[in-house]
Amino acid sequence: MNLSLEYLIREPKIKQEKNPLLLLLHGYGSNEADLFSFASELPDEYYIISARAPYDLQYGSYAWYAINFDADQNKFSDFEQAKVSRDLIATFIDELIKTYPVDVKNITLVGFSQGSILSYAVALSHPEKVKNVIALSGYISEPIFEENYKNNDFSKLSIFASHGTVDQVIPVEWARKTKPFLDNLGIESTYKEYPVGHGVAPQNFYDFKNWLLQH
């Protein structure tokens, strides 16, 4: 079966009737091999699948949506492309469930940067598909959510968000709005900061892994 997105997979080392799934979503200008380097450090019972974003930037770089600059060097995101990617990821989850013996009640999205922005969009638009989100160095972008997302049932959704305090790509101030936003929707969440730039500190990795084991 040809799936909607290209991906790398690590099968669970401990096979169960249904295994939980960790779906990794990389950042802008990266590819599916990037976060997959974490795979060996992640719990043995998970399917670990790292998806490649659909928009090709050439030379092994991909994006979930375009980031454009205007004449004054202001950045703006292509929300229409982002919505297409949101729906692609939601479809991809359904395809993975049909292809592998995945526990549909235990699917976690792990996103970095643009992948993290998309993880929020998928989980809040389709909380019935996602149990946990680990959002690294991203922020909430409400324009790319499904229109009536506030009517969704978020009671089973949990989110771990983290950010570097000296992030030069996505200002930490944007990430700090995450917890109040999620609290307002009644979504259980943890927010942490680390003294790093646009990347994942070892302590950050350790913390989200521990959080995952508890959830």
N, C-alpha and C positions, 0 to 999 in steps of 0.2 A: 504493500500500500504506500503510495506517495503521499507524504504528509505536507501540510501547508508551509512548513518552515524546515530548513536544513538544521541538523542538530548533531551533537555528540552525546553518547550515552555511556554511563557506567551502570551496569546491572547491579542489583543488590547482592552483597556477599552473603547475606543471610536471607534465604528465600522463604517467604511466607505465602499463604494462599493469596493475600492481597498485600502489596508493599506500598508504603508511603512514597510520595514523589516530591523531589526538589527540582523545580524548574528555574534555571539560571538565565537571566536576561542581561546581556552586556550593555556597556555604555556606547555613546556616539563615537564612531570612528574606530571601533574595536571589532572583535569577532567572537565566535562561540568558543574558541580555545582559551580565551582570557580567563573567565571565571572558572572554567573547567579545571584549571590548575589547582583549585581548592578541593577537587573531588576526593582525592585520597585522604583528606583530613576530615571528611564529613561522615556521619554515622553510617554503619555498614548495611543497615536494613533498608536504606532509601534507594529508589531509582534516582539517579542524578542525570538530568537531561539539560544540556546547555544549548539554547536555541540561537540561530543566527538571524539578525534583523534583516528585513526584506529589501532595504534600499542600499544598493551597491555604490560605495564611494571610491571604488578601485583600490588596487594594491592590498587586498585582504582586509579592507575596512568597510564597515557596514553601519547603517543608522536605522533607527526605528521611525524617525521623521527628520526632515531637513531643518537646519538652523540657518537662517538667513540674516544678513547684515544690511542695514540701510545706509544711506550716504553719511550719516553721523555715527556709523559704527554701532548702532543700537542692534542688539540681537533680538530676533523674534522667531518663534517656533511655528512650523507648519502644522496647525491643529488638525487640518483635514487628513494629512498623512498620519498623524498620531492616532486619530480615530480608526483609520484603516488598520493600523498595527494593533490597536487595542482589540479589534474584532478578530484579527488574525490569530492573536495569542489565545483568545477565548476558544476559537475553533480548534486550534492546535491542542489545547487541553483535552477537548472532546475526542480528538483523534488519538491522542496518547492513551486515553482510557480504553478505547476500542482495540488498540494495538498491543498494550501491555497489561498484565494483571495489577493494575494500580488501585490502591484504596481511594475511592472517590471522596471519602470524608477526610482524607489527610493529604492535601496538596498544598505545598508551600512555594510561593514565588520568592526568589532571591534576585533582587535587581540592583545594579550599580548605575548611578547617574541617570542617563536617559532610560535605562532599563528599570530603574527604581521608580521613575515618574510613570512609566507604563504599568508597573506592578500595582501602584495605587489605583490607576484608572481601571485596570481589569478587575481588581478585587472589590472596589467600591461599586462598579457597574454590575458585577456578577459574583456577589458574595457566596452564592450557592456553589460556586466552582472552587473557591479558594478558602483554606482554613487559616493559613498564616502568610504574612508578608514580612520579609526582611528587606528593608529599603535602605540602601547604603548610598550616602552622598547624593540624595535626590530631594524632591519637594513635591507638594501637592499642586497639580495643575487642573483645577476644576473644569475649565472649558473642554477638556478631552474626556470627561465622564459622560456616561449615558444621561440623557436629559432628566429622567425621573428617578435618578439614583437614590435620592433621599427617602423614597418609599421602600427601599430594600430592607431586608432583615439582616442586621449586622451582628446578631447575638452570638454567632459562632466564629466570628472573625477576630484574629489577634494580630497586632502589628508591632514589629521592632524596627525603629528608625534610628539612624545614626549619621553623624556629620563631623567633618573636620572643622575645627575652629578657625583655621587659616586657609580654608578652601578658596582658591583663587578663581575657580570656574563657576561654582554655584555658591553665592554668599550664604554664610551660616544663618543670617537673618531670615532667609527664605525657609530654611529647614526648621527654624524655631517656631514657625506658625503651624507645624504639623500636629503637635500634641493638642493644642487648643482646638484645632479643626476636628480632629478625631474624637476628642472628649465631647464636643458639641453633638456628634452623631451617636454618642454612647458606645464607641468602639474601644475595646481594651487595647492599650498601647504602652510601649516603653520607648523613651527617647534618650539617647546618650550622645555626648560629644567627646571628641578626642583631639589632642593638640597636634593635628596633622593637616596636610593640604587635601587635594582631591584624590583620595586613595583610601585603602583599608588598612588601618594599623593592626599589628598582631593582637593587641588587647581587644580591639573591635571584633576581630574574627573570633577570639576566645569567648567574648561576651555573647555574640549572636549564636554561637554554637551551643553554649550553655542554655540560652533562652529557648532555642529550638528543642533541646532535650526535655525542657520543662513543659513544652507545649505540644 
